[in-house]
Amino acid sequence: MTTHYVPLNNSIHRHLKVNNIVDYKVFENMHMLPLQVQEFMSAATSFPIIFTKNAQTGEFLPVAITSLKENSNKLMINGRWISRYLPIQVQLYPFGASYTDNKIVIGIDLNNSSVSEIGDNSLFTTDGDNTAYLNTQLELASLQANYQEMTRHFISILIQHDLLQPRTLTVNAQDGTKTNINGIYTVDEQKMHELEEVVMLDFAKRGFYSVIYAHLCSLSLIDLVMEK
C-alpha cells in the first residue's frame, strides 16, 4: 500500500475522521522499525532490538526487528499487529510527524482505509478547533520528538565509550540449519563492565543499565521473527 501524507489543515480536513481500528498494512513490508530509547523496556518483550548504522552518514539508529527477511513482517497477520508492544511510529499511524526548528508538523495518510468522513473519531470541531482525539495524537507526536532527542544523546554516549560494536547473530532453524545475521550492532557488555568507575556510576544515575540490558535480553527473541 502506498502512503499519501498531507499536512493536516482544519479547513481542508474539517470533516475527516479516523476509525478506532486502524489498518496497519503499510507496515507489512517493513522488517525494521525505528525505536526510541524510552521504548526499550516495553519493547524488549515483543521483538529483538538492535542498532543499525547508516553507511552514508555513519549515524546509528535503534530499531525493532520484525523479520529477518526484507519486505516482510512476522509480527503482523492480515493487517493487524500481534506483538504485545507497538512502536510509537505505529501507535501514531495513520498520523505522521515531522520536526523542524522545534516545531511539529503533523500529517495524515489519506490512503489509509481507516481515514474517511464517516469514521469514529473527528479531528476537528465544527468551529475548526482540535478535538480531544487529535490533541492526544499531537501529544504523542510531541513525546516522540522529545524521545528522539534523548535517543540521540544516549547513542552519543555509547559511541563516546566505544560500546556499540558489530555483531553476528546465529539463528538455529527448526530443521537444524544455522543462519548468520550480519550488519547489526549491539552494546558490548564486556566493554561496559570495563568502564571506569565514575562512568559506571554515571550510567547508573542516568538509568542506562536498565535500557542496555533490555536491549541485550531482547536479542533472545530473534526466533520470533525468523522464517518458520
N, C-alpha and C positions, 0 to 999 in steps of 0.2 A: 504494500500500500504506500503510495506517495503522499507525503505530507504537504500541506499548504498553509503555512503560518502567516498570519497577518496581525499587525498591532491592534489591540482592542481599542475601539472607539465608541464612546457612549451614545453617539448619534447614529453611526452606520450600523452598529450592532445592538441597538436598543432592544430588539426583540429576541436576541439569541438566548438559547437555553442549553444546559448540559444535563444529560441523563445521569442518574445515580450509578448505573452500571456502565462503565467506560469500556470501549473496545480497544484492547491493547495490541491488536495485530501488528501495529507498526514496529513492535519490539521483537517480533518473531524471528527476524533475521539479524539480531544483534547478539553476538556471542560474548560481548563485553559491554559493561555499562559503567560510567563514571560513578565513583562514590566519594563522599566527603568523610574526613577522619571521624567526625562525630557520629557517623553511621556504623562504624566498625563493630561496636559492641552488640548492636541489634542484628546486624547483617551476618555476623560470624556463624550464626546457627543455621543459615539458609544457603550459603554458597561460598566458594573459595574467594578470598580477597588477595589480590596480588598488585604489584606495581608494574607499569609498563613505561617504556622510555621512547619519546618521540625521536626518531632517527635524525630529523632535520634540526630540531631545536635543542635536543638533549633534555627536554623537560620531562620530569617524572609525573605520573598520574596514577592514583589508586583506582582500581577497577574491580567490579564483581565479574567473575567468570560465570556465564550462563550456559556455555557449551564449549567443548574442545574442538568443535568443527565450526569454521566460519559460516556465516549466513544461516545460523540456526540458534535455537534457544531451547534447551532441555527443560526449562522451568516454566514453560507455557503449554497449555493444552486448549485448543480451539479459542484462541484469543484471550484466555484467562490465565492469570498468574497462579501457580501452585506453590510457590515458595512462601514461607512464613512472613518474610520481610520484603517490602517493596522499596527499592531505592527512591530517594527523593525525586529524581528525574521522572520516575514512573508515577509517583504519588501526585505530582504536579500536572501530568498529562490529563486532558488534551491541551493544557496551557504550557507555554514555554516562556522562559525569561532570558533577557539579555541585560548586561550590566555595563554601563558606560558612565564614567565620571561620577561614580557613586549614585547613579540614577538607574532605577529598574524600569525596563520597558517590558510589559507582559503582552504576549501574543496568544493566539488560539489557532489550533489546527482545524480549518474549516472542512477538511476532507474526512475528518473522523465522523463515523456514523452516530456517535453519541451527541454530536453538536447539531442542533436544529432550532426551529422556532416552536417546537412542541415538546421540549424536554422537561425534566423535573425541576431544574434549578435555574431561575432567571439570573442574568448577570447584572442587569440594571433595572432600576425602578422606572416608573412612567415619567419621572422628573429627570431621569438621566443619572441618578446617583448610583453608586455601587451598592449592590445587595450584600447582605451578610455573607452569603456564599462566596461571592467574588472577593470580598475582603479577606476571607480565610485563605483563598488561593494566593492573594498578594502577600499575606503574612508568611506563607510557606516559601514563596519566591524570595522574600527578604531574608528569611532564615537560611536559605540555600546560598545566597550571596555572602552572608556572614561566615557560613561554614567553609566556603571556597577560600576565603582569605585566611582562615585559621589552618586549613589544609595545606595551603602553600607554605605557611610558616612552619608547620610540622615537618613537611618534606625537606625544607631548607635545613632544619636541624639534623635530620637523618643524614643528609648529604654532607653537612659540615663535619660529622663524625664518621663519615665513610661507612655507614651502616647498611646502605642499600647495595646489595650485591646480586649479580646474575645467578640464577639457579635453574637447574634442570629437575623437573618433577617426573618421576617414573610412575606410570599408571599401569596397574595389573588388571587386564581384562578377565572376564569370566572364563574364557577359553584358554587362559594361561599365557597369552601373549602380552608382551610389555611394550608400552609406548612412552617415549621420552618427549616431554613438553619443554621446549626451549623458548628463549626470548622473553622470559619473565624475570622480575626482580623481587626479592624478599628481604626482610630485615635479617641481618647476620647476627644470630643470637650469641654466638661465641664472642664476636667483637663487642657486642653490647655489654657482656659480662666483664670485658677488659677495659671499659671506660674508667676514667679517673673518678675517684670517689665523689668529688664535688659535682661532676657531671651527672653521676648516677643519682645523687640527691636531688639535683635539679629536675631530672626526669621524673622522679617520684613525686615531687611537689606539683609538677605540671600534669600529672596523670597519664604520662606517656606509656608507662608499662602496661596498663590495662588495655590500651589501644593496640600496642605492639603484639601482645600475646593473643588478643582477639584475632588479629591478622594471621599469626602463625598457627593458631589452633584451627582456623578456618580451612587451612590447606588440606586437612584430613577429609574434607567434603568433596574432593576432586572427583570421586566416583559418581557423585550425583549428576555431573554434567558431561560424563563420557558416553560414548556410543554403547548401547546395550547389545 
